């Protein structure tokens, strides 16, 4: 399987959870402290840490530590590239897999 499909599936899996998708939506307005996100969902710190690790590992968010607090924000450059990748899946491009499939028939 080509790496672009594996990478895209990882991001889609990360944001397929409704809570994580809502976190992404919250971060679309700007950086937030983990404590604010935790309060919004009324969840424990370990639960939030797990969800944020999934989003971090997928490249969707970035984190920065400031004293005892962690602040999260969207990884804008990564998400722009991800959006372009998704667009290429839904529209034919010069190097689209559909051209390869047609030439094999």
N, CA, C and O of each residue as an XYZ file, in Angstrom:
420
protein
N       0.856     -1.182      0.000
C       0.000      0.000      0.000
C       0.896      1.238      0.000
O       1.879      1.306      0.739
N       0.551      2.195     -0.821
C       1.340      3.417     -0.892
C       1.250      4.192      0.418
O       0.219      4.187      1.091
N       2.343      4.854      0.764
C       2.439      5.578      2.028
C       1.370      6.658      2.166
O       0.881      6.900      3.269
N       1.000      7.310      1.063
C       0.009      8.383      1.178
C      -1.333      7.845      1.669
O      -2.059      8.555      2.364
N      -1.673      6.613      1.322
C      -2.923      6.023      1.799
C      -2.824      5.663      3.279
O      -3.781      5.841      4.032
N      -1.670      5.161      3.687
C      -1.470      4.822      5.098
C      -1.492      6.079      5.968
O      -2.121      6.097      7.026
N      -0.803      7.126      5.518
C      -0.757      8.379      6.274
C      -2.138      9.030      6.358
O      -2.538      9.516      7.415
N      -2.851      9.035      5.253
C      -4.180      9.631      5.237
C      -5.139      8.861      6.130
O      -5.940      9.463      6.844
N      -5.066      7.549      6.097
C      -5.925      6.720      6.947
C      -5.652      6.982      8.424
O      -6.577      6.973      9.237
N      -4.393      7.215      8.774
C      -4.038      7.501     10.165
C      -4.703      8.792     10.641
O      -5.227      8.847     11.754
N      -4.684      9.818      9.810
C      -5.318     11.091     10.167
C      -6.828     10.921     10.248
O      -7.463     11.399     11.187
N      -7.399     10.239      9.261
C      -8.851     10.031      9.271
C      -9.291      9.237     10.499
O     -10.336      9.519     11.085
N      -8.501      8.258     10.879
C      -8.822      7.482     12.075
C      -8.759      8.371     13.320
O      -9.605      8.266     14.208
N      -7.758      9.238     13.376
C      -7.599     10.127     14.534
C      -8.784     11.069     14.687
O      -9.239     11.318     15.803
N      -9.284     11.590     13.581
C     -10.379     12.558     13.673
C     -11.761     11.915     13.527
O     -12.778     12.607     13.556
N     -11.790     10.596     13.372
C     -13.090      9.929     13.236
C     -13.826      9.823     14.570
O     -15.037      9.601     14.590
N     -13.117      9.977     15.670
C     -13.748      9.969     16.985
C     -14.457     11.313     17.191
O     -13.828     12.360     17.039
N     -15.744     11.308     17.533
C     -16.475     12.573     17.667
C     -15.857     13.556     18.668
O     -15.864     14.765     18.436
N     -15.329     13.040     19.771
C     -14.723     13.931     20.773
C     -13.472     14.592     20.200
O     -13.275     15.796     20.364
N     -12.630     13.811     19.530
C     -11.419     14.382     18.946
C     -11.762     15.359     17.825
O     -11.088     16.376     17.661
N     -12.792     15.062     17.064
C     -13.209     15.988     16.005
C     -13.692     17.296     16.618
O     -13.437     18.370     16.074
N     -14.383     17.209     17.740
C     -14.834     18.429     18.418
C     -13.638     19.207     18.964
O     -13.637     20.438     18.929
N     -12.630     18.513     19.464
C     -11.412     19.188     19.920
C     -10.768     19.945     18.761
O     -10.346     21.091     18.924
N     -10.692     19.313     17.603
C     -10.137     19.981     16.415
C     -10.953     21.232     16.105
O     -10.389     22.283     15.800
N     -12.261     21.123     16.182
C     -13.132     22.270     15.926
C     -12.857     23.382     16.943
O     -12.789     24.555     16.575
N     -12.699     23.020     18.211
C     -12.382     24.020     19.237
C     -11.060     24.719     18.928
O     -10.942     25.932     19.101
N     -10.075     23.961     18.474
C      -8.759     24.528     18.195
C      -8.735     25.366     16.923
O      -7.773     26.093     16.678
N      -9.780     25.269     16.117
C      -9.824     26.082     14.896
C      -9.895     27.574     15.231
O      -9.592     28.412     14.381
N     -10.286     27.907     16.445
C     -10.347     29.306     16.881
C      -9.017     29.779     17.464
O      -8.845     30.968     17.731
N      -8.083     28.861     17.662
C      -6.781     29.234     18.188
C      -6.317     28.294     19.283
O      -7.009     27.346     19.653
N      -5.140     28.578     19.787
C      -4.505     27.750     20.809
C      -5.340     27.704     22.088
O      -5.928     28.702     22.505
N      -5.375     26.516     22.699
C      -6.086     26.340     23.959
C      -5.237     25.556     24.947
O      -4.461     24.677     24.571
N      -5.401     25.894     26.207
C      -4.777     25.143     27.279
C      -5.513     23.814     27.439
O      -6.730     23.740     27.265
N      -4.765     22.776     27.770
C      -5.380     21.466     27.995
C      -6.471     21.554     29.051
O      -7.474     20.846     28.966
N      -6.286     22.408     30.038
C      -7.277     22.529     31.108
C      -8.625     23.019     30.577
O      -9.670     22.602     31.075
N      -8.612     23.888     29.584
C      -9.860     24.380     28.990
C     -10.560     23.256     28.233
O     -11.778     23.101     28.328
N      -9.793     22.482     27.490
C     -10.370     21.355     26.740
C     -10.930     20.334     27.713
O     -12.031     19.819     27.518
N     -10.183     20.047     28.745
C     -10.608     19.062     29.745
C     -11.911     19.489     30.406
O     -12.798     18.661     30.612
N     -12.038     20.753     30.738
C     -13.266     21.261     31.361
C     -14.454     21.165     30.411
O     -15.565     20.842     30.831
N     -14.224     21.443     29.143
C     -15.312     21.407     28.159
C     -15.947     20.022     28.074
O     -17.157     19.899     27.885
N     -15.134     18.989     28.213
C     -15.634     17.620     28.072
C     -15.896     16.939     29.414
O     -16.477     15.855     29.463
N     -15.464     17.583     30.503
C     -15.628     16.995     31.829
C     -15.036     15.584     31.857
O     -15.699     14.621     32.243
N     -13.774     15.487     31.441
C     -13.074     14.210     31.380
C     -11.824     14.277     32.262
O     -11.408     15.352     32.693
N     -11.247     13.129     32.516
C     -10.039     13.085     33.326
C      -8.819     13.476     32.492
O      -8.854     13.457     31.262
N      -7.761     13.825     33.182
C      -6.530     14.210     32.497
C      -5.957     13.054     31.676
O      -5.507     13.289     30.555
N      -5.952     11.803     32.186
C      -5.441     10.702     31.360
C      -6.250     10.485     30.075
O      -5.685     10.148     29.035
N      -7.565     10.679     30.148
C      -8.409     10.521     28.962
C      -8.061     11.588     27.927
O      -7.926     11.295     26.739
N      -7.917     12.828     28.393
C      -7.537     13.900     27.470
C      -6.146     13.648     26.897
O      -5.920     13.856     25.705
N      -5.223     13.207     27.729
C      -3.861     12.927     27.260
C      -3.864     11.889     26.147
O      -3.132     12.022     25.166
N      -4.679     10.865     26.296
C      -4.770      9.835     25.258
C      -5.274     10.436     23.944
O      -4.680     10.223     22.887
N      -6.376     11.191     24.021
C      -6.937     11.781     22.804
C      -5.948     12.740     22.146
O      -5.819     12.759     20.921
N      -5.254     13.529     22.949
C      -4.318     14.485     22.375
C      -3.101     13.768     21.788
O      -2.543     14.223     20.790
N      -2.692     12.675     22.382
C      -1.578     11.895     21.825
C      -1.943     11.341     20.447
O      -1.117     11.338     19.535
N      -3.172     10.878     20.305
C      -3.619     10.375     19.004
C      -3.564     11.495     17.969
O      -3.083     11.288     16.855
N      -4.056     12.682     18.334
C      -4.047     13.815     17.407
C      -2.620     14.291     17.117
O      -2.302     14.661     15.987
N      -1.770     14.279     18.138
C      -0.359     14.654     17.941
C       0.353     13.667     17.030
O       1.056     14.067     16.102
N       0.174     12.377     17.294
C       0.832     11.346     16.486
C       0.393     11.380     15.030
O       1.166     11.042     14.133
N      -0.848     11.788     14.800
C      -1.361     11.885     13.434
C      -0.899     13.169     12.745
O      -1.045     13.307     11.531
N      -0.347     14.105     13.510
C       0.130     15.362     12.939
C      -0.898     16.468     12.913
O      -0.623     17.554     12.402
N      -2.078     16.218     13.453
C      -3.182     17.178     13.385
C      -2.944     18.391     14.285
O      -3.287     19.515     13.916
N      -2.361     18.168     15.457
C      -2.136     19.252     16.409
C      -0.663     19.324     16.805
O       0.104     18.383     16.600
N      -0.299     20.454     17.371
C       1.010     20.643     17.975
C       0.792     21.000     19.438
O      -0.293     21.430     19.828
N       1.823     20.822     20.233
C       1.730     21.123     21.660
C       2.949     21.912     22.095
O       4.043     21.760     21.552
N       2.733     22.746     23.077
C       3.852     23.452     23.703
C       3.599     23.503     25.200
O       2.470     23.691     25.653
N       4.659     23.333     25.944
C       4.576     23.358     27.404
C       4.937     24.752     27.892
O       5.870     25.385     27.398
N       4.183     25.205     28.859
C       4.489     26.466     29.534
C       4.264     26.240     31.017
O       3.130     26.200     31.495
N       5.346     26.098     31.717
C       5.354     25.752     33.124
C       4.613     24.445     33.327
O       5.089     23.425     32.830
N       3.485     24.397     34.019
C       2.769     23.140     34.252
C       1.685     22.884     33.207
O       1.079     21.812     33.194
N       1.444     23.836     32.353
C       0.350     23.720     31.390
C       0.843     23.319     30.005
O       1.953     23.659     29.595
N      -0.003     22.595     29.304
C       0.249     22.259     27.904
C      -0.784     22.986     27.064
O      -1.976     22.970     27.370
N      -0.316     23.619     26.009
C      -1.193     24.354     25.097
C      -1.171     23.647     23.744
O      -0.116     23.269     23.235
N      -2.351     23.482     23.185
C      -2.490     22.787     21.911
C      -2.996     23.751     20.852
O      -3.760     24.675     21.132
N      -2.550     23.507     19.631
C      -3.051     24.266     18.481
C      -3.044     23.350     17.262
O      -2.371     22.319     17.240
N      -3.803     23.746     16.261
C      -3.830     22.977     15.022
C      -2.504     23.149     14.290
O      -1.885     24.211     14.342
N      -2.088     22.109     13.621
C      -0.885     22.131     12.792
C      -1.313     22.580     11.392
O      -1.556     21.757     10.510
N      -1.400     23.884     11.211
C      -1.967     24.470     10.003
C      -1.339     24.001      8.704
O      -2.048     23.654      7.760
N      -0.019     23.988      8.648
C       0.664     23.576      7.414
C       0.349     22.119      7.088
O       0.094     21.775      5.934
N       0.367     21.273      8.104
C       0.053     19.863      7.898
C      -1.384     19.695      7.417
O      -1.646     18.924      6.494
N      -2.312     20.413      8.037
C      -3.726     20.275      7.674
C      -4.018     20.819      6.275
O      -4.893     20.305      5.579
N      -3.288     21.854      5.867
C      -3.435     22.343      4.490
C      -3.016     21.261      3.498
O      -3.691     21.031      2.495
N      -1.899     20.603      3.786
C      -1.420     19.522      2.922
C      -2.396     18.342      2.942
O      -2.649     17.716      1.913
N      -2.933     18.052      4.116
C      -3.909     16.971      4.252
C      -5.155     17.272      3.419
O      -5.685     16.385      2.749
N      -5.619     18.515      3.461
C      -6.784     18.912      2.665
C      -6.495     18.749      1.176
O      -7.362     18.310      0.420
N      -5.288     19.097      0.753
C      -4.908     18.914     -0.649
C      -4.896     17.439     -1.030
O      -5.318     17.065     -2.124
N      -4.409     16.608     -0.118
C      -4.389     15.172     -0.374
C      -5.800     14.638     -0.532
O      -6.076     13.870     -1.455
N      -6.694     15.038      0.359
C      -8.087     14.592      0.253
C      -8.716     15.051     -1.056
O      -9.436     14.298     -1.712
N      -8.439     16.281     -1.421
C      -8.970     16.807     -2.678
C      -8.488     15.962     -3.849
O      -9.250     15.689     -4.776
N      -7.231     15.552     -3.808
C      -6.700     14.749     -4.915
C      -7.381     13.379     -4.993
O      -7.438     12.785     -6.070
N      -7.895     12.875     -3.880
C      -8.606     11.598     -3.896
C      -9.986     11.726     -4.539
O     -10.496     10.770     -5.125
N     -10.576     12.889     -4.429
C     -11.944     13.078     -4.902
C     -12.043     13.694     -6.293
O     -13.131     13.794     -6.860
N     -10.908     14.102     -6.833
C     -10.894     14.718     -8.164
C      -9.744     14.120     -8.967
O      -8.677     13.858     -8.412
N      -9.942     13.903    -10.254
C      -8.858     13.339    -11.063
C      -7.690     14.315    -11.173
O      -7.875     15.520    -11.341
N      -6.494     13.766    -11.076
C      -5.271     14.544    -11.258
C      -4.404     13.823    -12.279
O      -4.700     12.697    -12.679
N      -3.339     14.480    -12.693
C      -2.465     13.913    -13.710
C      -1.879     12.559    -13.283
O      -1.748     11.648    -14.100
N      -1.533     12.438    -12.004
C      -0.932     11.188    -11.524
C      -1.934     10.322    -10.750
O      -1.539      9.508     -9.916
N      -3.204     10.495    -11.023
C      -4.272      9.779    -10.327
C      -4.223      8.276    -10.623
O      -3.893      7.856    -11.733
N      -4.550      7.498     -9.631
C      -4.568      6.043     -9.761
C      -5.582      5.585    -10.827
O      -5.417      4.522    -11.425
N      -6.620      6.386    -11.059
C      -7.630      5.999    -12.038
C      -7.031      5.903    -13.451
O      -7.482      5.096    -14.265
N      -6.017      6.727    -13.735
C      -5.367      6.650    -15.043
C      -4.602      5.332    -15.192
O      -4.563      4.740    -16.270
N      -4.002      4.892    -14.101
C      -3.272      3.619    -14.124
C      -4.234      2.460    -14.326
O      -3.938      1.526    -15.071
N      -5.386      2.517    -13.665
C      -6.380      1.446    -13.784
C      -6.927      1.361    -15.209
O      -7.117      0.264    -15.734
N      -7.179      2.503    -15.834
C      -7.719      2.519    -17.191
C      -6.699      1.991    -18.198
O      -7.059      1.308    -19.156
N      -5.421      2.313    -17.973
C      -4.404      1.868    -18.934
C      -4.119      0.387    -18.829
O      -3.574     -0.208    -19.759
N      -4.483     -0.226    -17.693
C      -4.282     -1.670    -17.536
C      -5.393     -2.485    -18.202
O      -5.217     -3.680    -18.443
N      -6.507     -1.872    -18.496
C      -7.647     -2.577    -19.123
C      -7.551     -2.621    -20.616
O      -8.430     -3.177    -21.275
